[in-house]
Amino acid sequence: MILVTGGAGYIGSLLVRELLALGETVRVVDPLWFGNSFDAHDRLELIEADIRDCGPECLEDVSAIIHLAGLSNDPTADFAPYLNSESNVQATRQLAQLAAEKAKLERREIRFLFASSSSVYYSPSVAEDVDIERMTEELPIAPTANYSKTKRLAEMELLRIAEQHPLFCPTVLRKGTIFGLAPRMRFDLSINAFVMQAWRQRLIPIWGSGEVWRPFLHVRDAVDAYIHLLGAPTEKIRAEAFNLLHKNYRILELAHWVTEILEQNHGVEVYVKRDRSKGEFRRSYYVDGEKITKALGFRAERGVAQGVLEIWEALEKGDLGSEPENDSRYFNIRWLKETVLKEGAVD
């Protein structure tokens, strides 16, 4: 059985379906803050629970863990720093320790695939120069933003536990900014937001100069990477970190590429407008993704055009509602503020 924490989320909602299609038995632990898009399935067990409350019973009969749960971006982490620390660091440590002890007791390997982020490469020391060097997995990193810092601390916890438990097999996947269509959709991620703005306003606003670099990854390539890691040789992935991305883009270049895709494929004219009134957004990192290809033969193949067109078509068909730009469920911080993170709703 494969345990997927946060399995009802943006990546998880696709990953779980793919695992089931491959014949796997899956247990999902998710608080269902954003709802449940799964139909009943005889090989799917859904536990509605916060990852902080995940005990040994969650790991019963489990051979591998894909740990996606936790707060997933800067706005939510900044709004609820205590919950961010508990969910992203303490809960990860607790789950990893349970898995390591289970592996030792049962004398068998347990894989632990951890959803980290390429944002761990950002720190103020590199923010002054947007033409920074390629970030590889071997570089020393010390992020300072709440979200990125908790992802790095969780990585360190996994490596520490692995040193003490030889049958515990953690792997860190530092993914670029995700884009593309999924059952649990998000429109608070760059490319997805650009398509929404183009669809509704025929305008893509850019804060500042737009010269910063970011890595991007299609959600289905993220799913394929997790599945690939489940079958990879232990000696190639144990206690390793892998960057995962399709391509790096400057934000302004990316916005113009989205407009070209829509004009070429749908004859829609969309404008890009830079808005300097909100100041320069300088968080920049250019990530190298060759390690996972050289070590495991995996490469993220899906480009921006595929993601843009599938989202546009879903919007045109009304699959995401008549006014998706006003649906808070598609925007993590808006939905959490209105529900889970409102005063008194969560400890």
C-alpha positions in Angstrom: 0.0 0.0 0.0 1.2 3.5 -0.8 0.4 6.3 1.7 -0.2 9.7 0.0 -0.5 12.6 2.5 -2.2 15.6 1.1 -3.6 13.3 -1.5 -6.7 15.4 -2.2 -4.6 18.5 -3.1 -3.4 19.9 -6.5 -0.7 17.3 -7.2 -2.3 14.5 -5.1 -5.6 14.6 -6.9 -3.9 13.5 -10.1 -1.2 11.3 -8.5 -3.7 9.2 -6.6 -5.8 8.6 -9.7 -2.7 7.5 -11.6 -1.5 5.2 -8.9 -4.9 3.5 -8.8 -4.8 3.2 -12.6 -1.5 1.4 -12.3 -3.1 -1.1 -9.9 -1.7 0.2 -6.6 -3.6 0.3 -3.4 -3.6 3.8 -1.9 -4.3 5.4 1.4 -4.9 9.1 1.4 -4.6 11.2 4.6 -5.9 14.7 4.0 -8.0 17.2 6.0 -10.1 17.9 2.9 -9.9 21.6 3.4 -10.4 22.1 -0.3 -12.9 19.3 -0.7 -12.8 15.7 -2.1 -12.8 15.0 -5.8 -12.5 11.2 -5.5 -15.1 8.7 -6.4 -15.3 5.5 -4.2 -12.8 2.9 -5.2 -12.1 -0.5 -3.8 -8.3 0.2 -3.6 -8.6 3.7 -2.2 -8.8 4.4 1.5 -9.5 8.0 2.4 -8.8 9.2 5.9 -10.0 12.7 6.7 -7.3 14.0 9.1 -4.7 16.6 9.7 -1.2 15.4 9.0 -0.3 16.5 12.5 -2.6 13.9 13.9 -1.2 11.0 11.7 -0.2 8.2 14.0 1.1 4.6 13.5 -2.3 3.5 12.3 -1.8 5.6 9.1 1.2 3.5 8.3 -0.4 0.1 8.7 0.5 -2.2 5.7 2.3 0.8 4.0 5.4 0.2 1.9 6.0 3.7 0.6 5.0 7.2 1.6 4.5 10.2 -0.8 4.4 13.2 1.6 2.6 16.1 -0.1 0.8 17.5 2.9 1.6 20.8 4.5 1.1 24.5 3.7 2.2 25.0 0.1 3.1 28.6 -0.6 4.5 31.9 0.9 1.1 33.7 1.6 -0.3 30.8 3.7 3.0 30.3 5.5 3.3 34.1 6.3 -0.3 34.3 7.4 -0.1 31.3 9.7 3.6 30.8 10.6 2.9 28.5 13.6 0.7 26.2 11.5 3.4 26.3 8.8 6.1 25.2 11.2 3.9 22.5 12.7 2.6 21.1 9.4 5.8 21.4 7.3 8.5 20.5 9.8 7.1 18.9 13.0 4.6 16.7 11.2 7.1 15.6 8.6 9.6 14.7 11.3 6.9 12.8 13.2 5.8 10.8 10.2 9.3 10.1 9.1 10.2 8.8 12.5 7.2 6.5 12.6 8.2 5.2 9.1 11.8 4.7 10.2 10.8 2.7 13.3 8.4 0.6 11.3 11.1 -0.2 8.7 13.5 -1.2 11.5 10.8 -3.3 13.3 9.7 -5.1 10.1 13.2 -5.3 8.7 12.2 -3.9 5.3 12.8 -0.7 3.3 10.2 2.0 3.5 10.5 4.8 0.9 9.6 8.4 1.9 9.2 10.7 -1.1 9.2 14.3 0.2 7.6 17.2 -1.7 10.1 20.0 -1.3 10.4 23.2 -3.4 13.0 24.8 -5.6 12.2 28.0 -3.6 14.7 26.7 -1.0 17.4 28.2 -3.3 16.2 31.7 -2.7 17.8 33.9 -0.1 18.4 37.7 0.1 22.1 37.2 -0.7 21.2 36.2 -4.2 18.2 38.4 -4.7 20.2 41.4 -5.7 21.4 39.9 -8.9 18.6 38.4 -11.1 21.2 36.8 -13.4 22.3 34.3 -10.8 24.1 31.0 -11.3 22.3 27.7 -12.0 21.2 26.3 -8.7 22.3 22.6 -8.3 21.5 20.2 -5.5 25.1 20.4 -4.2 25.0 24.1 -3.4 24.8 25.2 0.2 21.4 26.7 0.9 19.9 28.8 3.7 16.5 30.1 2.8 14.9 32.8 5.0 11.3 33.0 3.9 8.9 31.2 6.2 7.7 28.6 3.6 11.1 27.9 2.1 12.8 27.7 5.5 10.4 25.0 6.7 10.9 23.0 3.5 14.6 23.1 4.1 14.3 22.2 7.8 12.1 19.2 6.9 14.7 18.0 4.4 17.4 18.2 7.1 15.2 16.2 9.5 14.7 13.4 6.9 18.5 13.2 6.3 19.1 13.1 10.0 16.7 10.2 10.5 18.1 8.4 7.5 21.5 8.4 9.2 20.1 6.5 12.1 17.9 4.1 10.2 19.4 2.3 7.2 16.1 0.9 6.0 14.4 4.3 5.9 14.8 5.6 2.4 14.0 9.3 2.0 14.2 11.2 -1.2 13.7 15.0 -1.6 12.0 16.4 -4.8 12.6 20.1 -5.2 9.9 21.0 -7.7 9.6 24.1 -9.7 6.4 26.2 -9.7 3.6 23.8 -10.8 1.2 24.6 -13.6 -1.5 22.7 -15.5 -5.0 21.3 -15.1 -5.9 19.1 -12.1 -9.1 17.9 -10.4 -8.3 20.1 -7.4 -7.4 23.2 -9.4 -5.3 26.2 -8.3 -5.2 29.7 -9.8 -2.7 31.2 -7.3 0.3 29.8 -9.3 2.0 31.9 -12.0 1.1 30.2 -15.3 -2.4 29.2 -14.1 -3.0 32.8 -12.9 -1.8 34.2 -16.2 -4.3 32.0 -18.1 -7.1 33.0 -15.8 -6.3 36.7 -16.2 -6.0 36.4 -20.0 -9.3 34.6 -20.2 -11.2 37.0 -18.0 -9.5 40.4 -18.7 -7.5 39.8 -21.9 -4.7 41.3 -19.8 -1.8 39.8 -17.8 -0.4 42.2 -15.2 3.2 41.9 -14.1 4.6 43.4 -10.9 7.9 45.3 -11.3 10.2 44.6 -14.2 9.4 40.9 -14.5 13.1 40.1 -15.0 13.4 37.5 -12.2 13.9 33.9 -13.0 11.7 31.0 -12.0 11.6 27.2 -12.8 8.3 25.7 -13.9 6.9 22.2 -14.0 3.7 20.7 -15.4 1.6 18.9 -12.7 1.6 15.7 -14.7 5.4 15.7 -14.9 5.4 16.0 -11.1 3.1 13.0 -10.9 5.3 11.0 -13.3 8.4 11.8 -11.2 6.9 10.5 -8.0 5.9 7.3 -9.7 9.3 7.0 -11.3 10.9 7.4 -7.9 8.8 4.6 -6.4 10.5 2.1 -8.8 14.0 3.6 -8.8 17.0 1.7 -7.3 17.5 2.4 -3.7 21.2 3.2 -4.0 20.4 5.9 -6.5 17.8 7.8 -4.5 18.3 7.2 -0.8 19.0 10.5 1.0 19.3 12.3 -2.3 17.7 15.6 -3.4 16.6 16.1 -7.0 15.6 19.3 -8.7 12.6 18.9 -11.0 11.5 21.3 -13.6 10.8 21.6 -17.3 12.3 25.0 -18.0 13.4 28.3 -16.3 11.7 31.5 -17.5 11.9 35.1 -16.7 8.4 36.1 -15.6 8.0 38.8 -18.2 9.1 36.5 -20.9 6.7 33.8 -19.7 3.8 36.2 -19.7 4.5 37.1 -23.4 4.8 33.4 -24.3 1.4 32.8 -22.8 -0.1 35.5 -25.0 1.6 34.0 -28.1 0.2 30.6 -27.3 -3.3 31.9 -27.0 -3.1 34.1 -30.1 -1.6 31.3 -32.2 -4.1 28.6 -31.1 -7.3 30.6 -30.3 -6.9 33.9 -32.1 -7.2 35.8 -28.8 -5.3 39.0 -28.4 -4.0 39.4 -24.8 -1.9 42.3 -23.5 0.9 42.3 -20.9 1.1 45.3 -18.6 3.9 45.9 -16.1 2.7 47.5 -12.9 5.6 49.1 -10.9 3.3 50.7 -8.3 3.6 47.6 -6.0 7.4 47.6 -6.1 10.0 45.2 -7.5 9.5 41.5 -6.7 13.0 40.2 -6.7 12.9 36.6 -5.6 14.8 35.0 -8.4 16.5 31.6 -8.9 17.6 29.7 -12.0 17.5 25.9 -11.3 19.5 23.1 -12.9 17.5 20.0 -13.4 20.1 17.6 -15.0 20.8 15.5 -11.9 17.6 13.5 -12.0 18.0 12.9 -15.7 21.6 11.7 -15.4 20.9 9.6 -12.3 17.5 8.1 -13.1 16.8 8.9 -16.8 13.8 11.0 -16.0 13.0 14.3 -17.7 10.0 16.6 -17.4 8.8 16.8 -21.0 5.5 18.9 -20.8 5.9 22.5 -21.8 4.0 25.7 -21.0 1.9 25.5 -24.2 0.3 22.2 -23.1 -0.6 23.6 -19.7 -2.0 26.9 -21.0 -4.2 25.3 -23.6 -5.7 22.7 -21.3 -6.6 25.3 -18.7 -8.0 27.7 -21.4 -10.2 25.0 -22.8 -11.5 24.0 -19.4 -12.4 27.7 -18.7 -14.1 28.0 -22.1 -16.1 24.8 -21.5 -17.2 26.0 -18.0 -15.6 23.0 -16.3 -14.3 25.3 -13.6 -17.5 27.2 -13.0 -18.9 30.4 -14.5 -16.8 32.8 -12.4 -13.7 30.8 -11.3 -11.8 34.0 -10.6 -14.2 34.6 -7.7 -14.2 31.1 -6.4 -12.0 31.1 -3.3 -11.4 27.4 -3.4 -9.0 28.0 -6.3 -6.9 30.3 -4.3 -5.2 28.8 -1.2 -4.8 31.8 1.0 -8.3 33.2 0.2 -10.0 29.9 1.0 -7.9 29.2 4.2 -8.6 32.7 5.5 -12.3 32.3 4.9 -12.5 28.8 6.4 -9.7 26.9 8.1 -7.5 29.8 9.3 -10.2 32.1 10.4 -10.1 33.0 14.1 -10.6 30.0 16.3 -10.9 27.5 13.4 -7.5 25.9 13.9 -5.0 25.5 16.8 
